[in-house]
Amino acid sequence: MGNSYRKDTICVQAGWQPKKGEPRVLPIYQSTTFKYDTTDEMGRLFALEDEGYFYTRLQNPTNDAVAEKIAALEGGVAAMLTSSGQAANFYTIANLCQAGDHIICSAKVYGGTFNLYKATIRKLGIDCTFVDPDDPAEEIDRAFCENTKAVVGETIANPALTVLDIGKFAALAHKHGVPLIVDNTFATPINCRPFEFGADIVTHSTTKYMDGHAMAVGGCIVDSGNFDWEAYADKFPGLTTPDETYHGVVYTKQFGKKAFITKATAQLMRDLGSIQSPMNAFLLNVGLETLPLRMEKHCSNARKTAQFLANHEKVEFVNCAMLEGDPYYALAQKYMPNGTCGVLSFGLKGTKEDAVRFMDALKLCAIVTHVADARTCVLHPASHTHRQMNDEQLREAGVTPGMIRLSVGIEHPQDIIDDLEQALQQV
């Protein structure tokens, strides 16, 4: 089932297509390995001459069905599940870059992603320049170097809630012959499909809205199939020259539009092994079936909650691009006219200690590291997700010391508002 159906239908129907007498519901293929009758049959799989399954670290029928569903949702040609969103973000860069290369990344990204690109990939010899996504195009353009291989951003930044101007970043990336990679975790393909605005590769932490239950950690990489690697063959030798670790296969020649995902699977997953378990993929699929219903409710609840907070005397600011007057309202209307997500952030009038006192007084809203599932929860980024950053880095990431991240769930909106009200009275 391809992209001919609407997203609501794809969420329910895509991926697993049972034949006569097969299970209606996607089965869990909880097996590490798969049997063949002849040596040649197995050999052809190892030579990438036939498609099939032989070891779950590389491919598994449960995982492939879910990856196919996510690819269809995003309008891409192929996808690969990973063990986490962080693994997806790392693999995407590792699939394009090697020591001596360079990437450009929006400074307003999730703290874990910031640290991955600021510190960890640097130890592998890959440099990253962070840019303010709101800077004019000509300013961002100066960050490009001869060895730049990719540009990265988040549709909706976590937790700054800034909205990426995907078109602006896509134009800059393509001017320099490199792909734009967009983390679409918060918006999900229900509210935004970055490929429609020029992005080339999309990543997800499926742990968040896609799963929706906070039961299974996972990630996903989706390739649009639109970037012409051969046109910039010198920049991407890993895709356009023989892979001596895999019988000299040239991924672009043998796999065409699926070259990027095939290389990520055959090379990186083979060597690094950050697979998503079939059980987690099964749970993710259950979540995907209700994703359109939940995103509509998340956005509706978040809009009402943001309006309540914006009008409260003890609240200094609210970041929610669904509110008219928000600096990102126009961009949100352009890229996500049906709503952004259920996550918002706000600051109290007062000190960091006031923010902590407020959070400790909440009853319905739980203090958890997680975000973007069915239950309303709060987090203090400066103390939690962004704790490793200094004050200057916090400011670059759009995080103030008193900022509170609120992930609005799918409970009744008035119950959420009542809990916030009683906690605000303690400040």
C-alpha positions as CSV (number, residue, x, y, z in Angstrom):
1,M,0.0,0.0,0.0
2,G,1.7,3.2,-1.2
3,N,0.9,6.9,-0.8
4,S,-2.4,6.8,-2.7
5,Y,-4.5,6.7,0.5
6,R,-4.9,9.5,3.0
7,K,-2.8,9.5,6.1
8,D,-5.6,8.3,8.4
9,T,-6.0,5.2,6.2
10,I,-2.3,4.6,5.9
11,C,-2.0,4.6,9.7
12,V,-4.4,1.7,9.9
13,Q,-3.8,-0.2,6.7
14,A,-0.3,0.3,5.4
15,G,2.7,-2.0,6.1
16,W,1.2,-5.4,6.8
17,Q,-0.8,-6.8,3.9
18,P,-2.0,-10.3,4.9
19,K,-2.6,-13.0,2.3
20,K,-5.4,-15.6,2.4
21,G,-5.4,-17.3,5.8
22,E,-2.7,-15.1,7.3
23,P,-3.1,-13.2,10.6
24,R,-5.1,-10.0,10.1
25,V,-3.0,-8.2,12.7
26,L,0.8,-7.8,12.2
27,P,2.5,-10.7,13.9
28,I,5.6,-10.4,16.1
29,Y,8.4,-12.3,14.3
30,Q,10.3,-12.8,17.5
31,S,13.2,-14.8,15.9
32,T,16.8,-13.9,15.5
33,T,17.2,-16.0,12.4
34,F,15.5,-17.4,9.4
35,K,15.8,-20.8,7.6
36,Y,16.7,-21.6,4.0
37,D,16.9,-24.9,2.0
38,T,20.1,-24.4,0.1
39,T,23.5,-22.8,0.6
40,D,23.0,-20.7,-2.6
41,E,19.7,-19.2,-1.3
42,M,21.5,-17.9,1.8
43,G,24.5,-16.8,-0.3
44,R,22.3,-14.7,-2.6
45,L,20.9,-12.8,0.4
46,F,24.4,-12.1,1.8
47,A,25.4,-10.8,-1.7
48,L,22.4,-8.4,-1.7
49,E,21.2,-10.2,-4.9
50,D,17.9,-11.4,-3.4
51,E,15.6,-9.7,-0.9
52,G,14.7,-11.7,2.2
53,Y,15.4,-12.3,5.8
54,F,18.3,-14.1,7.4
55,Y,19.2,-12.2,10.6
56,T,17.1,-9.8,12.6
57,R,20.0,-7.3,13.2
58,L,19.7,-6.5,9.5
59,Q,16.0,-7.0,8.7
60,N,12.9,-8.5,10.3
61,P,9.4,-8.8,8.8
62,T,7.7,-7.1,11.8
63,N,10.1,-4.2,11.6
64,D,9.9,-3.9,7.9
65,A,6.1,-3.7,7.9
66,V,6.2,-0.8,10.4
67,A,9.0,0.9,8.5
68,E,7.0,0.7,5.3
69,K,4.0,2.2,7.1
70,I,6.1,5.2,8.3
71,A,7.7,5.7,4.9
72,A,4.2,5.8,3.4
73,L,3.1,8.3,6.0
74,E,6.0,10.6,5.3
75,G,5.7,10.1,1.5
76,G,9.2,8.5,1.3
77,V,10.6,5.6,-0.6
78,A,12.1,3.6,2.2
79,A,12.6,3.7,6.0
80,M,14.6,1.9,8.6
81,L,13.7,1.4,12.3
82,T,16.4,2.0,15.0
83,S,16.6,1.3,18.7
84,S,16.0,5.0,19.6
85,G,15.6,8.4,18.1
86,Q,19.2,9.2,19.0
87,A,20.4,6.1,17.1
88,A,18.4,7.4,14.1
89,N,20.1,10.8,14.3
90,F,23.5,9.3,14.6
91,Y,23.1,6.8,11.8
92,T,21.8,9.5,9.4
93,I,25.0,11.5,9.8
94,A,27.3,8.4,9.9
95,N,25.7,7.2,6.6
96,L,26.9,10.4,4.9
97,C,30.0,11.5,6.8
98,Q,33.4,10.3,7.7
99,A,36.4,11.8,9.6
100,G,37.2,15.2,8.1
101,D,33.6,16.1,7.2
102,H,31.3,18.8,8.5
103,I,27.6,19.3,9.1
104,I,25.4,22.3,9.9
105,C,22.7,22.1,12.5
106,S,20.1,24.4,13.9
107,A,21.1,25.5,17.4
108,K,17.6,25.1,18.6
109,V,17.4,21.3,18.8
110,Y,16.8,18.7,21.5
111,G,19.6,18.7,24.1
112,G,20.6,15.1,23.4
113,T,21.0,15.9,19.7
114,F,23.0,19.0,20.5
115,N,25.4,17.0,22.6
116,L,25.6,14.2,20.0
117,Y,26.7,16.7,17.3
118,K,28.6,19.1,19.5
119,A,30.8,16.5,21.3
120,T,30.4,12.9,20.3
121,I,30.7,13.0,16.5
122,R,33.6,15.5,16.9
123,K,35.5,12.7,18.6
124,L,34.9,10.7,15.4
125,G,36.4,13.6,13.4
126,I,33.1,15.1,12.1
127,D,32.7,18.8,12.9
128,C,29.3,20.6,13.4
129,T,28.5,24.3,13.1
130,F,25.4,25.4,15.0
131,V,23.4,28.2,13.4
132,D,20.5,30.3,14.7
133,P,17.6,29.0,12.5
134,D,16.0,32.5,12.6
135,D,19.0,34.2,11.0
136,P,18.6,35.4,7.4
137,A,19.5,32.9,4.7
138,E,22.6,34.8,3.7
139,E,23.9,34.6,7.3
140,I,23.4,30.9,7.5
141,D,25.0,30.5,4.1
142,R,28.3,31.6,5.6
143,A,28.4,28.4,7.7
144,F,28.9,26.2,4.7
145,C,32.3,24.8,3.9
146,E,33.9,22.7,1.2
147,N,33.5,19.6,3.4
148,T,29.9,20.2,4.5
149,K,27.8,17.1,3.9
150,A,24.4,17.8,5.5
151,V,22.1,20.3,7.1
152,V,20.0,19.3,10.1
153,G,17.0,20.8,12.0
154,E,13.8,19.9,13.9
155,T,10.4,20.7,12.5
156,I,9.4,21.9,16.0
157,A,12.4,22.3,18.3
158,N,12.4,20.5,21.7
159,P,11.9,22.3,24.1
160,A,12.2,25.8,22.6
161,L,9.1,25.1,20.4
162,T,10.6,27.2,17.5
163,V,9.3,26.2,14.1
164,L,11.9,25.5,11.4
165,D,11.6,27.4,8.1
166,I,12.0,24.1,6.1
167,G,11.9,25.8,2.7
168,K,14.7,28.3,3.6
169,F,16.9,25.5,4.9
170,A,16.2,23.2,2.0
171,A,17.1,25.9,-0.5
172,L,20.4,26.6,1.3
173,A,21.3,22.9,1.5
174,H,20.5,22.2,-2.2
175,K,22.4,25.3,-3.3
176,H,25.5,23.6,-1.8
177,G,24.7,20.2,-3.1
178,V,23.9,18.6,0.3
179,P,20.7,17.0,1.8
180,L,18.4,18.6,4.4
181,I,17.7,16.2,7.3
182,V,14.6,17.1,9.4
183,D,13.7,15.6,12.8
184,N,9.9,15.4,12.5
185,T,9.3,13.9,16.0
186,F,7.0,16.5,17.5
187,A,4.9,17.4,14.4
188,T,4.6,13.8,13.1
189,P,3.7,13.2,9.5
190,I,0.1,13.8,10.5
191,N,0.7,17.5,11.0
192,C,3.7,18.1,8.7
193,R,5.4,16.2,5.9
194,P,8.8,17.9,5.5
195,F,9.5,16.2,2.1
196,E,6.7,18.3,0.6
197,F,8.7,21.4,1.5
198,G,12.1,20.2,0.2
199,A,13.6,18.1,3.0
200,D,15.4,15.0,1.8
201,I,15.6,12.8,4.9
202,V,13.4,12.6,8.0
203,T,14.2,11.2,11.4
204,H,11.9,10.3,14.3
205,S,12.0,9.4,17.9
206,T,9.1,6.9,17.5
207,T,9.2,6.8,21.4
208,K,7.1,9.9,21.4
209,Y,3.7,10.5,19.6
210,M,4.1,7.6,17.2
211,D,4.1,5.1,20.0
212,G,1.9,7.3,22.1
213,H,1.8,5.0,25.1
214,A,5.3,5.6,26.5
215,M,5.9,1.8,26.3
216,A,8.6,1.4,23.7
217,V,11.8,3.3,22.9
218,G,12.5,3.5,19.2
219,G,13.6,5.6,16.2
220,C,13.2,5.7,12.4
221,I,15.0,7.1,9.4
222,V,12.9,7.9,6.2
223,D,14.4,8.7,2.8
224,S,12.4,10.8,0.3
225,G,14.4,9.3,-2.6
226,N,14.6,12.8,-4.0
227,F,18.3,13.7,-3.4
228,D,20.5,12.9,-6.4
229,W,23.6,11.4,-4.8
230,E,25.1,10.7,-8.2
231,A,25.0,14.4,-9.1
232,Y,27.3,15.1,-6.2
233,A,29.2,11.8,-6.3
234,D,32.5,13.3,-5.0
235,K,30.8,14.4,-1.8
236,F,29.2,11.1,-1.0
237,P,31.7,8.3,-1.9
238,G,30.1,5.9,0.6
239,L,27.0,5.8,-1.6
240,T,28.6,6.3,-5.1
241,T,31.8,4.2,-5.0
242,P,32.3,0.4,-4.3
243,D,31.8,-0.7,-0.7
244,E,34.7,-3.2,-0.3
245,T,33.1,-4.5,2.9
246,Y,30.1,-5.7,0.9
247,H,31.5,-7.3,-2.3
248,G,32.1,-4.0,-4.0
249,V,28.5,-3.0,-4.3
250,V,27.8,0.6,-5.4
251,Y,24.6,1.5,-3.6
252,T,23.4,4.2,-6.0
253,K,23.9,1.9,-9.0
254,Q,22.3,-1.2,-7.5
255,F,19.5,0.3,-5.4
256,G,18.7,3.7,-7.0
257,K,16.3,5.7,-4.9
258,K,16.7,3.2,-2.0
259,A,20.5,3.6,-1.9
260,F,20.6,5.6,1.4
261,I,18.4,3.2,3.4
262,T,20.1,0.1,1.9
263,K,23.5,1.4,2.9
264,A,22.3,2.3,6.4
265,T,21.0,-1.2,6.8
266,A,23.7,-3.3,5.1
267,Q,26.6,-1.3,6.4
268,L,25.8,0.6,9.6
269,M,23.2,-1.7,11.1
270,R,25.5,-4.6,10.3
271,D,28.5,-3.0,12.1
272,L,26.8,-1.0,14.9
273,G,23.6,-3.0,15.5
274,S,21.2,-0.4,17.0
275,I,18.1,-2.4,16.0
276,Q,14.6,-2.0,17.2
277,S,13.3,-5.2,18.7
278,P,10.3,-6.8,16.9
279,M,8.3,-6.5,20.1
280,N,8.9,-2.8,20.2
281,A,8.0,-2.4,16.5
282,F,4.8,-4.3,17.2
283,L,3.9,-1.9,20.0
284,L,4.8,1.1,17.8
285,N,2.4,-0.2,15.1
286,V,-0.4,-0.3,17.6
287,G,0.3,3.3,18.4
288,L,0.5,4.4,14.8
289,E,-3.1,3.1,14.2
290,T,-4.5,5.9,16.4
291,L,-1.9,8.6,15.7
292,P,-4.3,10.9,13.7
293,L,-7.0,10.8,16.5
294,R,-4.4,11.5,19.2
295,M,-2.6,14.3,17.4
296,E,-5.9,16.1,16.9
297,K,-6.7,15.8,20.6
298,H,-3.2,16.7,21.7
299,C,-3.3,19.9,19.6
300,S,-6.8,20.8,20.7
301,N,-5.9,20.4,24.4
302,A,-2.6,22.2,24.0
303,R,-4.3,25.2,22.3
304,K,-6.8,25.5,25.2
305,T,-4.0,25.1,27.8
306,A,-1.8,27.6,26.2
307,Q,-4.6,30.2,26.1
308,F,-5.2,29.6,29.8
309,L,-1.5,30.1,30.6
310,A,-1.1,33.1,28.3
311,N,-3.9,34.9,30.2
312,H,-2.6,34.0,33.7
313,E,-1.1,36.8,35.8
314,K,1.7,34.6,37.2
315,V,2.9,33.4,33.7
316,E,5.6,35.6,32.0
317,F,5.5,33.9,28.5
318,V,4.1,31.0,26.6
319,N,5.8,29.3,23.6
320,C,3.1,27.7,21.5
321,A,3.0,28.3,17.7
322,M,-0.7,27.7,17.6
323,L,-1.3,30.9,19.5
324,E,-1.8,34.1,17.4
325,G,0.9,36.5,18.4
326,D,3.5,33.7,18.9
327,P,6.6,34.6,16.9
328,Y,6.4,31.3,15.0
329,Y,2.6,31.5,14.3
330,A,3.1,32.4,10.6
331,L,5.6,29.6,10.0
332,A,3.3,27.1,11.8
333,Q,0.4,28.2,9.6
334,K,2.6,27.6,6.5
335,Y,4.0,24.2,7.5
336,M,1.4,22.9,10.0
337,P,-2.0,24.5,9.4
338,N,-3.9,21.8,11.2
339,G,-1.9,22.2,14.4
340,T,1.7,21.7,15.7
341,C,1.8,19.3,18.6
342,G,0.8,18.9,22.3
343,V,4.0,20.2,23.7
344,L,4.4,23.8,24.8
345,S,6.7,25.7,27.1
346,F,6.2,28.6,29.5
347,G,8.0,30.7,32.1
348,L,6.7,31.8,35.4
349,K,7.2,35.3,36.8
350,G,9.8,34.6,39.5
351,T,12.9,32.5,40.1
352,K,14.0,29.0,39.2
353,E,13.0,28.0,42.7
354,D,9.4,29.2,41.9
355,A,9.4,27.0,38.9
356,V,10.5,24.0,41.0
357,R,7.8,24.8,43.6
358,F,5.1,24.9,40.9
359,M,6.1,21.6,39.4
360,D,6.2,19.9,42.8
361,A,2.7,21.0,43.5
362,L,1.2,19.4,40.4
363,K,-1.0,16.3,40.9
364,L,-2.4,15.2,37.5
365,C,0.7,16.4,35.6
366,A,3.6,14.1,36.3
367,I,7.3,15.0,36.4
368,V,8.9,12.7,34.0
369,T,11.7,12.8,31.5
370,H,9.4,11.7,28.7
371,V,7.3,13.9,26.5
372,A,4.6,13.5,23.8
373,D,2.5,10.6,25.0
374,A,-1.1,10.2,26.1
375,R,-0.4,11.5,29.7
376,T,0.2,15.1,30.6
377,C,3.7,15.6,32.0
378,V,6.1,18.4,32.8
379,L,9.8,18.8,32.8
380,H,12.3,21.6,33.8
381,P,14.8,21.5,30.9
382,A,17.6,23.5,32.7
383,S,17.6,20.9,35.4
384,H,16.9,17.8,33.3
385,T,17.3,17.4,29.5
386,H,19.6,20.3,29.0
387,R,21.5,20.0,32.3
388,Q,24.9,19.5,30.5
389,M,24.7,22.9,28.9
390,N,26.1,26.1,30.3
391,D,24.0,29.3,30.4
392,E,25.2,30.5,27.0
393,Q,24.4,27.2,25.4
394,L,21.0,27.2,27.1
395,R,20.2,30.6,25.6
396,E,21.3,29.4,22.1
397,A,19.0,26.4,22.5
398,G,16.1,28.8,23.5
399,V,16.0,27.5,27.1
400,T,15.7,30.0,30.0
401,P,16.4,29.0,33.6
402,G,12.8,29.2,34.6
403,M,11.3,27.6,31.5
404,I,8.9,24.7,32.0
405,R,8.1,22.2,29.3
406,L,4.5,21.0,29.4
407,S,3.5,18.0,27.3
408,V,-0.3,18.2,27.1
409,G,-1.9,14.8,27.0
410,I,-5.3,13.5,25.8
411,E,-7.2,13.8,29.2
412,H,-10.1,16.2,29.5
413,P,-8.6,19.7,29.0
414,Q,-10.4,21.2,32.0
415,D,-8.8,18.7,34.4
416,I,-5.4,19.7,33.0
417,I,-6.1,23.4,33.4
418,D,-7.5,22.9,37.0
419,D,-4.3,21.1,38.0
420,L,-2.2,23.9,36.6
421,E,-4.3,26.5,38.3
422,Q,-4.0,25.0,41.8
423,A,-0.2,24.6,41.4
424,L,0.1,28.2,40.2
425,Q,-1.6,29.2,43.5
426,Q,1.4,27.7,45.4
427,V,3.9,30.1,43.7
